[in-house]
Amino acid sequence: MALADKTRLRLLNLMRDEEVCVCFFAEILGDSQPKISRHLAYLRNAGLVKARRDGKWMHYSIVEPEDEGGKRVMQSVLAWLDEQPELNAERARYKTVCRTPELLVQIARTPINFALPARENMEEPQRADDRQTQEPAYAGAGHNEIEEFLL
């Protein structure tokens, strides 16, 4: 029954390569955090995923089944997910939005520290009162606006 829901399949699809912080699921899938948490609990109770706490953040990953039949089912499901263009696009979006270290955007105050861009024209230091601060084009934008900016 755990594999009979599209949302749970989409979650497994995002976790197929690595552990994923729960904060990214709602952003990528466009579903509410309570819905995501309910489906992750269902997968965890079925023994298909495991959770790891890192401070206030929960990270989820796929558990490889111990028995051969379970392994074959999980491999078949993941192979089928890999053939779905819509799900490949979600995985690509996850890798672009959530794993690009150069981005200054932190989705839902995630535990990932993004690198700051290199400062241009660093030959001459500026006095504090001479500096003009410029915000990036996405500063102050909401999640949907950030998504449009990034994609």
Secondary structure in CASP SS format (residue, H / E / C, confidence):
PFRMAT SS
TARGET T0000
AUTHOR 0000-0000-0000
METHOD secondary structure of the structure
MODEL  1
M C 1.00
A C 1.00
L C 1.00
A C 1.00
D C 1.00
K H 1.00
T H 1.00
R H 1.00
L H 1.00
R H 1.00
L H 1.00
L H 1.00
N H 1.00
L H 1.00
M H 1.00
R C 1.00
D C 1.00
E C 1.00
E C 1.00
V E 1.00
C E 1.00
V H 1.00
C H 1.00
F H 1.00
F H 1.00
A H 1.00
E H 1.00
I H 1.00
L H 1.00
G C 1.00
D C 1.00
S C 1.00
Q H 1.00
P H 1.00
K H 1.00
I H 1.00
S H 1.00
R H 1.00
H H 1.00
L H 1.00
A H 1.00
Y H 1.00
L H 1.00
R H 1.00
N H 1.00
A C 1.00
G C 1.00
L C 1.00
V E 1.00
K E 1.00
A E 1.00
R E 1.00
R E 1.00
D E 1.00
G C 1.00
K C 1.00
W E 1.00
M E 1.00
H E 1.00
Y E 1.00
S E 1.00
I E 1.00
V C 1.00
E C 1.00
P C 1.00
E C 1.00
D C 1.00
E H 1.00
G H 1.00
G H 1.00
K H 1.00
R H 1.00
V H 1.00
M H 1.00
Q H 1.00
S H 1.00
V H 1.00
L H 1.00
A H 1.00
W H 1.00
L H 1.00
D H 1.00
E C 1.00
Q C 1.00
P H 1.00
E H 1.00
L H 1.00
N H 1.00
A H 1.00
E H 1.00
R H 1.00
A H 1.00
R H 1.00
Y H 1.00
K H 1.00
T H 1.00
V H 1.00
C H 1.00
R C 1.00
T C 1.00
P C 1.00
E C 1.00
L C 1.00
L C 1.00
V C 1.00
Q C 1.00
I H 1.00
A H 1.00
R H 1.00
T C 1.00
P C 1.00
I C 1.00
N C 1.00
F C 1.00
A C 1.00
L C 1.00
P C 1.00
A C 1.00
R C 1.00
E C 1.00
N C 1.00
M C 1.00
E C 1.00
E C 1.00
P C 1.00
Q C 1.00
R C 1.00
A C 1.00
D C 1.00
D C 1.00
R C 1.00
Q C 1.00
T C 1.00
Q C 1.00
E C 1.00
P C 1.00
A C 1.00
Y C 1.00
A C 1.00
G C 1.00
A C 1.00
G C 1.00
H H 1.00
N H 1.00
E H 1.00
I H 1.00
E H 1.00
E H 1.00
F H 1.00
L H 1.00
L C 1.00
END
